[in-house]
Amino acid sequence: MALWGGRFSGKADVKFKMFNDSLRFDYRLAEQDIIASIAWSKALLSVQVLSNDEQLKLESALQDLLVLVLHDNQEILNSTAEDIHSWVEIQLIDKLGDLGKKLHTGRSRNDQVATDLKLWCKKKGFALRQELQTLEATLVKLARLNQDVVIPGYTHLQRAQPVTFSHWCLAYVEMLERDKSRLENCLSRLDTCPLGSGALAGTAYAIDRTALAYDLGFKSATRNSLDAVADRDHVIELMSCAALSMSHLSRMAEDLIFYNSGEAAFVEMSDQVTSGSSLMPQKKNPDAMELIRGKSGRVFGSLASMLMTLKGLPLAYNKDMQEDKEGLFDALDTWQDCLAIASIVLADIKVNVERTEKAAQGGYANATDLADYLVKKGVPFRASHQMVGEIVLFAIQKSVALEDLTLLEFKKFTPLIENDVYIVLMLQSILNARKALGGVAPEQIEFALKEAEHRLLHEKS
Ligand code: ARG
């Protein structure tokens, strides 16, 4: 049964009905639709559209419905109702007869869907924030556990300078912190209540919309009814938060896939999050990370498609906007799943310290420090860069590391190099040298870790 049959004499084409209906995906707004309906019934009471008794009856029927939908969605999905708003109303009419027909007074599915979706976004946003926090905590723990483990740092996927595994972990903590602040920012902007905006021009009942907004837990009521029903900025903003965060997760996944590769063998992922090959018995594949990397694509796709859908839409509500939900649900579910899986993988990852340190030692990753050594001896950096380049070339031709060159060999390039060069070329000295804020010196890592631990502890309370 449709809610708008009066104007029509013919029945909807079966295919059109399937095309038009949104219940199969907007059933996820059931809880929010019921909660918003309860608040609306109170608003109707305040303007004497409903009596006390009627409001109580409606509210109690809606509460029963809430228990039902929280328990089981199947009932909704079996229905032929057009969308979740129709479904809720039909249930009330079935149960309460004419009283059920009063609830839609002064309200439209346009302000209803806008309100439901924002309520849903707020709830989902809270869960996502938790998930970001959990992943951050996992990374900080992992960083603490591997505080002094040296790994090669890369640029252009070439070994560049040594860093620590903890520094790598904390780099992703930084990204997640930004993701979290972006999410919070967007949640605070969407915290305005559209209910009472009617179809587009506002409701004709003298409802206190600010009180209604507070009742639903919003910070305020929306200011303009046209905008309130047509606004989907929050959908795009949340999707873009998801997209950017997924790009961080996919970079992390790529790093870990490489670290886990046979060639690097820096880390080993647990059996719980890897899979085997049906043919090659030796394989242990980093599927979890590959899926995270892969799924970032669909999240970017949802964002792009929502931007396209909204582009050029005239005010106010248009049915095009029904397309907002599937992409949003999918993008945010995917983001949430990926955050959770990343946390599971990282909680159980083993770092192969011998491999990482050996790799950090190779690749002439101490060349910059040799150049800095010469700078300290008075050579201008550009000149020392040139000189060290020549020394590296010499060492490559000899197939030895810089620290394996004899003093005599060094002296062929410059008499300024003395015995103290060997200490400078050691891994620990290279790390120690980077004492400026944000660098890899042990005291900086300790400082960064303490700060991150404190932040997480503080935010939890
Ligand atoms: N199912 C619709 C949606 O998700 C609800 C709003 C319908 N409004 C309307 N005037 N047809 O957008």
Boltz pocket constraint, residues with backbone or C-beta under 6 A from the ligand:
constraints:
  - pocket:
      binder: B
      contacts: [[A, 20], [A, 22], [A, 26], [A, 82], [A, 83], [A, 109], [A, 110], [A, 113], [A, 317], [A, 318], [A, 319], [A, 321], [A, 322], [A, 323]]
      max_distance: 6.0
